[in-house]
Amino acid sequence: MKRWFSLAISILIVMSLIIGCSSKSTTSKSKDGKTTITFFYRWPNEPYKSYFKSVIADFEKQNPNIKVEEVTALNDDYKQKANVLLGSQNPPDVFFSWAGEYGQKFIRDGVALDLTKYYQEDTKWSDQLISSQVDFFKKDDKVYGVPLFTDSKLFFYNKDLFDKLGLKAPTTWDEFMNVLATIKKSGTTPIILGNKSPWAAAHYVTALNQRLVPKEVLDKDLSYQGAKFTDPGYVEALKKLNELRPYFNDDPNAVAHDEARGLFLGGKAAITFLETQEITYMKDATFKWDTFKVPTIDGAKGDQGGLIGAPEGFMVHSKSAHPKEAMAFLKFMTSKANGEKLIKDTGLASTVVDAVNENSATKEEVKAMDLIKEQKNMLIWTDSALDSRIFKPYGDGVQTMLGGGMKPADVMKSVQEAAKQVNNK
């Protein structure tokens, strides 16, 4: 009986979402004659909510004939709601998308509008976007999205503790292991990891794959229906991750990422692996801190100097009756002024060239953005790049491995089998 009741409730929720979006038709105009566009995004929480409301208010003030109607949902709820709204009769005009397979599926399925002409017709606007970040929203040399902000990953460390122990930020893997051993002897947890959600360790895997697997192999394996994951570098990457296990906190799979970050900020661990957008939280650190890139690995065949990360941004629905107005809004949002406001108000690093500067950001945020701008080919997170049917055994396998229940080779066998199934469909 409970199962039937739950099913009935689920159906009612889905129907209400469809009806709710249908009442906000992309083809209609409001009573006062204004063109209404629907803006669907994933930040109903602060400080992001206030930022977007402010941008919308400014846009409407400068464009009195256009009204922007908001629809929001947070993270995983966004994905569920997107499945309903983007396939409805009256989908949102502008919608958020992650880069990688999540966005590429919208392109393949014809959901995302080809925006190439808008980029070509207004080069004053498009040329101010960091080109490497726009590339994440391309397919067959056509552009299907507008990147709003970008993000990468670095090791953050307690500089006070390092100085006390006479340590320097490591640049090679051997140096890294020596640093970790010294910290452990001092009685402090060397690295804290919160892998309750498997994307956290997947970011370690992404970085290690970048160091150990040739770029051309990675490019093929991270493409849709091109994955094999047979290169020996993938197993070596998991072996390297296993080398870190003695230096992680106890049972990282039981700790959430934000909990781990909080413990690091409180001085309970020497090092953690954070996204550059998390620099905004470092104001709460009880110590002086700094960052270092993932160390190089001698003799490895991958990219030894690269970063991992990706932008996030927006697409215009192919069924939008108001693509011109939708693009006007996206152009406004990605102006330099709003890019500066974005990093200042939220800590998200705008993809507008030089929007992250000494006037709008901290010196640490500027330093992180400079690293990103130097990268010609940033490797996207594994959890974003892969079809979910391949990532699930990968993420789950790494979780099990960190708990001592699987070997690296066995994890990769499960990934290879999943890749075969996806490739054959």
N, C-alpha and C positions, 0 to 999 in steps of 0.2 A: 504493500500500500504506500509506504514511504517513497519507494522508487517511482511509482506512478505520480505521486504528488510532486516530487522533485522535477520529474519530466515536464509536468504541466506548468510548473513555475518557470522552468527554463524556456519553454515555448512562449509564455507570456512576456518574458524579458526580451527575447529576440524580436517578437512582434512589436513590442513598444519601441524598441530601437529603430525598427524599420519605419514605423508610423511616425516616430519623432523626426527622423531624417526626412521623410516624405513631406512633412509639414513645412520643412525648410527647403523647398524646391529650388534647385539651381536655375530653373527656367523662369522663375517668377520675379516680379518687382514688388517692393514694399508699397504700402498704401500712399506714402508721400512721393512716389515716383522714383525712388532710389533703386539702383541695382543692388541686389543682395548677393554676396558671395559667402559661402560657408567655409570656415577655417577649422579643420580638425587636427588637433595636436595633443601631445602627451604630457603636458605640464600643468595640471590643475593645482599644483603645490607651489609654495613660496620658496625662493624669491622669483621664480620663473613666471608665475601667474601674473604678478604685478607688472613685470617687464612686458609681457605680451599685451596686457590690457592697455598699457601706456602707449605702445607702438600702434595698436589698433586705433586708439583715440586720436593720436596725432595724424594717422593716415586718413581717417574719416574727416578730420578738420581740414586737411589739405585737399581732400577729394569728396566734397559734400554730396556728390551724386552716387556715392558708393557706400553701402553699409556692410560691415563685416560681422557675421554671426558666428559665435564660437561653439564648438563641440569639443569636449576634452575627456580624456581617460588616462590613467597612470600606467605606464610600462606594460606589464602582461595583460592588464585589462584593456589597454589600447589595442593590442593585437587581436583580442577576441572581438572587440567592438568594430575594428577595421574589417574583419571578415564579413560582418553584417552590412555595415554602411557602404563600403566600397562596391559591393555587389547589388545594392538596392536600386530602385528606379530613379531616385534623385540623390545621387551620391554627393559628398562634399566637393567643392571646387578645388580647394587646396588641402592636401593631407600630408602628414609627417611620414617620413620613411627613413629607416636605417639604410646604410650602404650595404653592399654585398648581395647575397642571395635573396634577402628579404625584399630589397628594392628591384633587383633584376627580375624577380617573378612578376612584379607589376608590369614591367616593360614587356616581357614575353607574352603575357596574357592580354596585352592591349589596354590595360587599365591606366597606365601613365601616358600623358600626352607628350608628343615629340616637341621639345622646346627649342630646337636648334635655331629656328628662324628668329626667335626672340633674342637669342645670344648674338646672332649675326647682325641683326638690325640695330642693336643698341650696344655697340662695342665700348662706349664710354662707361656703361654699367658692367658689362661682362668682363672687360679687361681688368677690372679692379678685384675680381675674385681670384684667389690663388688657384692657378690652373691644375695643379696636382690634385686638388680637392674636388674640382669639377669632374675630373676623370673618373671618379668613383661612381658617378651617375650617368656614365656613357655606355652605349652599346652600338657597335658598328658605326663608330664615328658620329653618332647622333647623341644629343644631350636630352635627358629625361627628368632632370631634377636640378634643384638649386641648393647647394650646401650652405647651411646656416652657420655651423660651428664645427671645429675639428678637435681631435683629442688624440693623445698618445699615452704611452706608458713608460714609467721610469722607476728605478729603485729609489725610494726616499730613505734617508738614514739619519740617525741621531748623531749629529756632529760632536756634541759635547762628550758622548760616550766614546766615539772614535778617537777624539783627542786624548781623553783620559787613558785609553789603552794603547796610544801611540800608533793608531791605524790610519791608513789613507784609503780613499775610495778605490776599489779594485777596478782594473781595466781588462784583466784576463781571467779566465775561469779558475786557473790555479791560484791566482791571487785571491779570488773570491772565496775559494774553499779554505784558504789559510786564515782569512779574515773571520769567517764563520766559526772556525775552530777556536780561535782566540777569544771571540765573544762568548762562546759557550762555556769556556773554562772560567770566564769571569762571573758566571752565574746568571747572566741575562739571556733571555730567549733571543737567538740570532735573527730569525725571520718569523713574522707572524702572517699567517694566511687564513682567510675566512672563505672556505670552499663549500659552504652549505648549499649554495647554488653553483653548479659546476662550471659556469663561465669564468670564475675567478682563476682556477687552476688552468683552464683552457687558454688564458692569456699568457701564462708561463709557457705552455706548450707552443703557442703561436710564436713567441720570441725564440724559443729553442729550435723550432723548425726552421725559422728564418736563418739561424746561424749554421744549421747542420744539413739542410736540404738545398740543393741547387735551385736558383730562382726559377729557371725554366720548368723544372719539375713541379715546384709549388704552384706556379701559374696554371699549369694544366690540371693539377689535382684540385685546385680551388675553383675550377670552372664548372659550369653546369653540365652534368653527364660526362665529365671528362676525368673524374677522380679514379685513381687506382691505389695510391698510398702504399706502393710496394718498395719505394726507395728505402735503403737501410738507414738513412738519416732519420727517419721517423721513429724507429725503435731507439736509436741513439739519443734522440731528444728526450724520450721518456726515461731512459737510463740516467740522463743528466738530472732530470726532475727528481728521480729517486735518490740521487746523491744529496739532494737538499733535504730529504725527509728527516734525517737525524737533527737537523737544525730548525725545523718548523716547530711551532707550538703543538702541544698534545691535541690529537683528534681535530685537525683543521676542518674536517667535513661536518663537524657539529657547530662550527662558528660561522656566523654571517659576515659578509664583507665589511659592512659598516661597523659591526662590533669589533672586528679586528683592527680597523682603522682607529677606532676610539681608544683601544688598548695601546696602540702604537703612540698616539698623541699623548697618552698619559705616561709614557716612558716605560711601558711594560715589555717592549721589544726594541731591538736595535735597528731593524730594517723592515720595510714592507714594500710591496709592489703596487703602486697607485697610478691612476689615470691623471694626466696633467690637469684635467678639469677639477680634480680634487685638491689642487693647491689652495683653493679658497678655504678649505678646512684647516690648513696648516697654521692659521692664526691662533688656533687653540693648543698648539704644541707647547709642551712644558720645557722645551730645550731648543737650542739652535739646530738647524737642520740643513741638509743639502741633498742633491740627487746625483745618481750616476746611471749611465746606460747599461743595458744587459751586457755583461762581459763577453769579450771575444773568445773563441775556442780554437786553439791551435790545430791546424791540419784539417779543419772542417771545410766543407765544400759550399756552404751557404754565404749569405751576405753578412759580413762581420761588422759592418758599420751602420746597418739600417735600424729603423724604428718600427714598431708595430702601432696600429691605430687606424682611425678612419673618421671621416666627417659624418654628420647627421644633417638631414635637411628636409626639403619639401618637394612634392610633385603636384602637378595639376591633373585632375581627372580627365580622361579622354572624352567623357560625356558632359563635361562642363559647358554650359551655355554661355559662360562669361570668361573665356580664357584670357582675353585682353585685360579685363579688370583683375583677374587672379594674378596675372604676371605683374601688373602695376603694383599690387600689394607686396609680392615677393621682392620686387626691385626696391621698393621702399624699405622693406625689412632688412635688406642687405646693402643699405647705403653705409658709407663710412661712419656717419654720425650714429646710426643705430648699432653698428658693429662695435663702436667704442662704448656705447651704452650697455651693450650685451655683456662684455667682459667686466665692466665696472659694476653692474648691478647683479650679475648672476655667477660670474666666474667662468662662463663658457667662452672659449676663444673663437672669435669671429673669423670666418674665412675671407673677409675683406682685407686686402693688402694693407698693412700698417695700421689696422684698426686697434691691434694690441700694441700699445706703445707706452712710453714712460708716463704719459698723462692719464691713461685709462686703466693701466694695469700695474701690478707689482713687478719688481725687477725679476722675480722668479718666474712669473707668468710670461714676461717678455723673453726670457732665456729659453723657456720651453717652446714658445712659438717659433723662435729662431731655429731651434733644432728641427721642428716640423717643416719649416719653409726650405731648409737645406735638403730635405729628402725628396728625391725624384720619384721613388717608388716605395711608399709606405705599405707594409703588409697588413692587410685587414685582419681583425680578430677572427680566429677559427670559428667561433660560435656564430658569427655574423656571415662569414663567407660560405659556409656549407649548407647544403640541403639539411633540413632538420632530421631527416631519416638517417643521415650519416653522422651528424653531430651527436645525436643522442647516445649511440654506443661509444663514441669517442669521449664525451664528457662523463658519462656514467662509468666508463672503463677507467678513466683517470681517477675518478673518485674512489673506486674500488681499489685501484693500485695504491693510492695514498693511504688506504686503510690496511694495506698488506695482503689484500685478497686476490690480486692479479699481477702477472708479470708483464713487462712492456711488450714483448712479442705477442702475447695473448690479446692485449688491448688492440694492437694494430691488426690482428687477424679479424677481430670483430668489425673493425672499421672497414677493412678490405671487403668483407662479405656484404656489408651494408652498401658500399659503393657499387658493387656488382649488381645488386638488386635495383638500385636507382638507375644505373646505366642501361639496364635491360628493359626499362619501362619508357 
